[in-house]
């Protein structure tokens, strides 16, 4: 193989995280090479919803106008359905520092826009380049790849891995993939959906819990619909997710899609929710799905990948200026990430860990139903809950008793309305308590059928609860300067 030039940075993977990192570095004058195994534009399995946080980071990157111009309508409200029942419609809370709307844009166009912006800033791009591994020496890092099936080698002082959940860069750092919780999803597109303008719909059902079904629809009636399901080593993936998807479309979306036509193929994807053993190593960093940075509560990964790219690019620029690419120096990126995100991520991951136990499925769905019915008449609590689920409100705030008390409804009329919705004060109290008791009784029976799995799950919950409490307590001490 012929000798190749040494770049300052090679970014592996041209999704939102990789293209953002390449853009930020190239605009600083850093010699940046962006590699991807695909030819662009290319499709990517995703819900295609750009949440308020993603719009924020697109604005920071300077391309939000171009992205918004490619979309068809703002989604300001979300319809929540539980076991087929529409319980409420809620919007994004205002005054969070993020926009109060979301948009839908397929990854084929979004990723192309971000890639072209990175190239326009001076990054070089090589498509059809499948990275197979890394090797580090005194001069830098060698990226071993196949380009159009032929071996090639690219060299750089530093590599940023943005190559997704099956990241080769992560493997090269010694991480073991598929070593924790993940979510598997199936999605498809439909044209001609019967919907009142751009809208988000979320469905929690026993068929796909822990997880949910979704339908994101734009003003032209183009709908991205799918189901996602979370699993781990204790509780395996439910078989035949494609049949779960078929039932979801046929039963839950029958009215909306009765005159719609499918376009494209049903496709599947995955995202992981566990911390890799290493996010950095000598001359290497991981961002986005390669670092498992997606939100465990809602599965959102685009904005997290972009946020990670901003922090990684800042650290990379400092390392280049100092000429120090050691894991100790690059660890500044991981510390910045944890300072910004760790408490929220750990809180969301705790929710996911609790929800993953299928024995508690009916209890959790009952609890979600009660919360949804309660917040219908309390705007403040509704904004808090929708903000927690979407991530625009700090998810770690639920660990603060004071903040939680502030968010809970205080007007007796709200509680009376909640009970009236369930048939009156006496009947409503019995129904709420009875539903919880039945759910817990079923949980006991379910746990008895899988004693070892539930014992391991209980130990995992206890361990994570202690870790989360320690993180919350240490954070509180840091805030007070103790």
C-alpha angles and dihedrals in degrees: 000000000000119000114264133208119264112243123201093234135008115200114200112208127031100218122118093290097045096044091046092052092047090049094050094047096044092051087057089057094256115150100243131183118192117201130191134170092222135071111241137268091046137159123252128191107245142128086249092218113139103204124205091268091055091051088051093054092043087055090050088051091052100240104091093110092055092048094047090048089059094054130082110224141340120265106217099160138047126205113217119209125182119190090344096309120118103226106171149340117228137174134211113281118253127233096036097120090256131089116270095233143061131210136205122233126158116243092239090069099031095052092045091054092050092045093050090049091053091049090047089056091055105270117140117229130205118186127194090037113136111196113218102178151323135246125191126209137160092279097050141279126317118213111207113204148151117241112193086343096306124112115255134170127213123188133206143156091241139014127209113200112214095150101125138246093324091049116176089196090056090050089050089056089058098258119148111226124215088030100134146001119346139165125229119201140187123201143171140179128243130189124212098030113176102236137136098251126295109350146159121222124188124191126195111193138161087241094067106019127155081049134032146235122244144191120193112187130185129207091270093057095254106148131196105200129178151136130234129196129192123217143158142180093292097048113029129214112282109247124249099025087170089065090049087054092048092052091047092054094042097046111023098033098034095112095044095046101035092111097026125109124218116242123194128358131305105256136185136215142170141218129191129225108195131094113256116231090244131024092175138029135165105313095352141091134177128220137176119359090349085068094036091242098151119122107266093207100057104007094240110157110158097076092042091053091050092047090050089050092056092052094043093048090052091051092045091053091051092048091051091049091051096038090229117125099166122136088247092058095041088049086082086079093056092046091051090049093050093046090054103035115012101093093047092044093049091048092051090045090053090055090051092049091053092046095049093076104096091200089070095047097108093044092052093047089051090050092049089050092053092049091049092050091048096051095049091087100033114072095188094052090043091055091048094051095044089047092052093049094045092041097235088115116058105265091206089066089081087071091062110087091202095052092044092051089049091053098047117095113266102177109098088214089067092056092044090051089050091054093044089055087060096049105281139313098295097036092042093052091049092046094050094045093041093051091052092047092050091048092051092046090053089047090056092052092046092049091051090059092055105031098158095047091048092047090053090046091051091051090048092051092049093048093049092046091056092046092048092049091050091050092049092047094047089048091052091050091050091051092053093044093238 
